[in-house]
Amino acid sequence: MPAPIRLRELIRTIRTARTQAEEREMIQKESAAIRSSFREEDNTYRCRNVAKLLYMHMLGYPAHFGQLECLKLIASQKFTDKRIGYLGAMLLLDERQDVHLLMTNCIKNDLNHSTQYVQGLALCTLGCMGSSEMCRDLAGEVEKLLKTSNSYLRKKAALCAVHVIRKVPELMEMFLPATKNLLSEKNHGVLHTSVVLLTEMCERSPDMLSHFRKLVPQLVRILKNLIMSGYSPEHDVSGISDPFLQVRILRLLRILGKGDDDSSEAMNDILAQVATNTETSKNVGNAILYETVLTIMDIKSESGLRVLAINILGRFLLNNDKNIRYVALTSLLKTVQTDHNAVQRHRSTIVDCLKDLDVSIKRRAMELSFALVNGNNIRGMMKELLYFLDSCDPEFKADCASGIFLAAEKYAPSKRWHIDTIMRVLTTAGSYVRDDCVPNLIQLITNSVEMHAYTVQRLYKALLDDISQQPFVQVSSWCIGEYGDLLVSGQCEEEDPIQVTEDEVLDVLEGLLASNLSSPVTRGYALTAVMKLSTRLSSVNRIKKVVSIYGSSIDVELQQRAVEYNALFKKYDHMRCALLERMPIMEKAAANGPTETVQTNGEAEPAGLEPKHPPTIIQPANQANDLLDLLGGNDVVPVISTAPAMKPASAGGELLDLLGGLSLSAPTPAPPIPMSQPPFLLDGLSSQPLFNDIATGIPPMTAYNKNGLKIDFTFERSNTNPNIAIITIHAANSTEAEMTNFVFQAAVPKTFQLQLLSPSSSIIPALNQGPVTQVIKVLNPQKQQLRMRIKLTYNHKGSPVQDLAEVNNFPPQSWQ
Amino acid sequence: MQFMLLFSRQGKLRLQKWYVPLSDKEKKKITRELVQTVLARKPKMCSFLEWRDLKIVYKRYASLYFCCAIEDQDNELITLEIIHRYVELLDKYFGSVCELDIIFNFEKAYFILDEFLLGGEAQETSKKNVLKAIEQADLLQENQSEDWGGLAAEEVL
């Protein structure tokens, strides 16, 4: 049997292969030769074969059949064998293979070998890939070696102990005695690995942490010696003595000093010294400074030291080396919350980093910029951020857009500026804007009452140019639907009004409906917008036509909408105006208040923000049942958050706002209950105990009695859900003329949900000859006092009658 | 450190050292993805990138990329120094090291790495001591030539 070809020979041969197929062929041939050699149990060339196998493994070919051979090599007495064997074990074996446990005995023997290099091999292998079982078995040996005076072995044992602790944390205790005099070593290797070991122990156990705090003076001394001592050729790197050790000590000091006044005080001086004396011309000095800054920021350092640290970071920002800039931005991001003012000073440099070519730096700069925006710098910052948005990569645009919206909302100096900023974002990055921004924007626009005409005009103009960006198109079509009348009448004050005809507006919306670029959601928006315009513009016939076309649309959502709108035209035309009225001011459920209040940056966002909109706003047509939106009253009264007592919004307050601020004797609002859920028909999310009594005996009441119309309420509780009260209204007419086209509408505070079923009839016969009944279901999960506002419309003796009334006299049993 | 990879400009792996237990399949996947990501970086970009939940520190020396994956609390700048120290060690050992040295003597590159790092941390901060240990170990290999029945030490592999 000729000797198997040599390793370097094989490598040379394989490298001559010109194609992947050729290489594969060579490898297969050699693998076969190696396999037969293994079968023959050839001791001499085993290590050569395994070495070749390792090479082939690196190229990506299978080598599992060599695993057992590695074990044989490890067990051999020859050092070369052991070296290759352990290397093979580290490359081919891992703790998933059962085979690896067979190593344990060999390693144990080798840990006690007479030759330190063999011991070193064993320690290295155990420390790199030892499984938990192996670690458990061999921890004792490692602990022994940790106490040896041989520094070559001691340093390896320390790192091996680190691995053991990571794998089997319970064993940490057993290494404690051996750590006693680790730091008194002179050997840097041992010192370095000891510090790593101590760091690992302190990170894992608070007890260890308090135990090792007493080492702080010693660590400070060692660090001091490193800095003050003269040139030491052995450990010098660009004029700095053992930077690796310095960095590790600084890191351990950080952990020991965190949250502890005494330790922090003890290290103040040395930190200041390192911070001021370290050479910064090379990367290695900056590495130490970086670690120092991290430590200063984490421990209880005095303010002078903190300022020093931030200034170091500021200098880093100006460094030519982009690695340093990157590291600075990362650190500043960590400290911006706690040392906000100090970081603000470097704002302009940070903003410059937005223009950097490196993606990571740009991202960090963007995050930091958003953190630094406040009421004072908003205009300048926004200019930079908008410019950034224009030119940045697509991966940033979504985050940047969201960030801009957030910042604009908090610090906008004026409504016009706010709207302009939103528009700018929508038109430049409109397709990257997150979907949940759309309802937020709509709410913002709605609440900026005096800007409606301006907004819709600008959006309309932008829409003419480009209809491809879906979020933008959605917001625009919503606005056109709401404020189309302002658009056509040319009322804009802020800029020159444009001349737009009704047909042009409808052309645009129909274009959206028909375009391939529009997503189904967008089409929904467009159709609803068209429908709304039926009460705002005069081209009702055209609108009717559009709506009826889509009644047979393939898109089910669109079809449903169109059919419902058609029904509105045909059967419920009397309701159409009310249904499609202008949207009232929407309160953001987390009552943020108008943009006049300037908050200082750093103020925490209100906790527990729920979705910024009740979902009703997005699809108003689908919520024909939700009378919250119907009874807006004809004048849109802007919500004046005069009373800070309104926050958090309480149930009583909601009702007042919603229904046009009639002076009602405001009942003491229920204790502020954070509105943590949207008004869905959810079960069991009450914050007060549920009352389980099925109220059989809730007394009826008279809700309304005027002009011959009397409305009584009778109550029942739902069997399926005790939070739902079923109210049946009985409308009776005591006059001699019947009341026709009777429509009963009701509104309840926001914490309630209301469902109105169909009335028995829309004609109330005269002379109490048979009341009209209608069922209302009210969900009251928070057990708030039930109050209701009702609106009645009917025709009596030829003239229409309309009345509003407040119903307050609900019996307690109906809502408790 | 979780792992270190050395690869050429064409994406060929020259050395892989893993300090975390992963299956072969996972290692291959990570290697493939990371190599692609790093090779796609432009020359002027910084040496750090975020990848999955790790920090990647890489540096190119001639035709070889040295790539380390470190954890959140590790110092990126000192990792660059670690990489540089390793290159210096290789350079001293091989005498003006080039990629071919590492290709043809990969097992020695591993031995040197294993004398410098253990479990992902530096075990020896003195260049001299690392090289001395390697030298001694090599000597040990040579002195055992009588075990090889006539084969000279450098002929074993």
Interface residues (C-beta under 8 A of the other chain):
Chain A: R6 L7 R8 I11 R12 R15 T44 C47 R48 A51 L54 Y55 M58 L59 G60 Q77 K78 F79 T80 R83 I84 L87 L91 D94 E95 R96 T115 Y117 G120 L123 C124 G127 C128 M129 S131 Y152 K155 K156 L159 C160 V162 H163 H188 G189 H192 T193 V196 E234 H235 V237 D242 P243 F244 L245 V247 R251 N283 V284 N286 A287 I288 Y290 E291 L294 K322 N323 I324 R325 Y326 V327 L357 D358 V359 S360 I361
Chain B: L13 R14 L15 Q16 W18 Y19 P21 L22 S23 K28 K42 K44 M45 C46 S47 F48 L49 E50 Q73 N75 E76 L77 I78 L80 E81 I82 R85 I103 F104 F106 E107 Y110 F111 D114 E115 L118 G119 E121 A122 Q123 E124 T125 S126 K127 K128 N129 A133 Q136 A137 L140 Q141 Q144 D147 W148 G149 L151 A153 E155 V156 L157
